[in-house]
Amino acid sequence: MKLLKLFIEKSLYLSINLLIFLAGYIFILKGYSNESQEFSKKGAILISIGTSLIAAGIVVFLDLWKEISKDRIFDKIKSLIIQGGLNKVYPKRDLDKYDDLMFNLKNNLDITGYSLVAFYDSYCELLITKVVKHNLLKIRILVVDPDSEFSKHRAVIEGNMPDIYKNNINRMIEKFSKYSNIQIKIISSPLTTMIFRIDNTIFVGPHFYKKSSKSTLTFEINKNGWIFDEYMYEFERMWEDASDLK
């Protein structure tokens, strides 16, 4: 249907192309002598013109097809970028972009992780300042049970000792325990995806089997697209199944 729509949109272009083909065919017919079965000098000229017109028509048709193909590609890009809400793709997890968004955080922060050591070290004091200043700010931190095999396996991949994960989770609980708008939950299942939502922007990326998180690709997605909703739905499902830590 989309292809038909594109042809309709290019109908004038296509009509001109068909006229060129038709003119070329007429010139060839005029130039060919059915009686003598031979080409006169005039006939040769007409046939030459006709074949040139047909060749030109083929070029025009190929150009038309290129335009249609380009429109289809742009339509797919539009679907992914605009409708999906994809802002950018990064080759790593550790991004400077987080800092500006965290500084302007006002409403919601949701994050998943195995230990979140870097997150805690970078934003602990900022988060406390934020929750004191903004009573409506809601922060949800979801971590994997550090005693689970999933967490121990991830610790090996990241080149860390498993105790680091448990120690940091305990550190977060101790630090954030007196702030009612900071919730921490634990889940006893592996994370297939990193989810880091800062107000209207969400960063997501896979947890590869044998690759450290900091060197794994990350997608930046805005709230205007359907991809944002998909990942927030995933977070909500995990959050519902998780257990309270504070």
C-alpha positions, 0 to 999 in steps of 0.5 A: 500500500505504501508503494502504491501511495508513493507511485500516486504521489509521483503520478505526474512524473510517471505520466511524463515518463510513459509519454516519453516511452510512447513517443519513442515507440512511435518514432521507431514504428515510423522509421521502419518500412514494412513494405521494403523491410529496409531502413531508409535514411529518414527511417534510420533517423526516426529509429535513432530518435525513437531508441534515444527517447526510450533510453531516456525513458528508462533513465527517467524511470530509474530516477523515479524508482530511486526517488521512491526508494529514497522516500521509503528509506526516509519513511523507515527512518522517520518511523524509528527516530521520530515515532520511536523517540530515538535521540541518539546512539552512544558507543558506551555507557558512561556519558557526560550527557547524564550530568546536565539532566541530573542537575535539572532533575525535577520529577522522576528518576528510575534506574536499574543496575547490579551495584550502581557504584558509579551512579552512587559516587557521582550523584549521591549528594546531588540526589539528597539535595534534590529530594530535600528541595523538591518534595514531589521528586520520586526516585526508584532504584532497582538492584539485583540481589548481590547474593544471586548467581546473576550478580556474581556472574556480572561481577566477574564480567565487570572485573569486580569482587562480588562484595563490592556490589553488596557493600555499595547496595548497603551504602545506598540503603544507609545513605538514603534510608531517611528520605521517603521519596527515595525507594530501593528494591531488590530483584532476584533475576538477571537484568537484560537491559540497563534502564536509566530514566531522568524525567523525560529522557531514558537511557537504555542498553543491553547487558552483554554476556561477556562485555563490561557495561561501561563499554556497551552501547547506549540508546537515548530515547525521549518521552515523545516516542513509543520506545520510551513507554516500552522500557518504562513498562518493563521497569514497572513490571520488574519493580512490581516483582521486586522486594523492598530494601528500604 
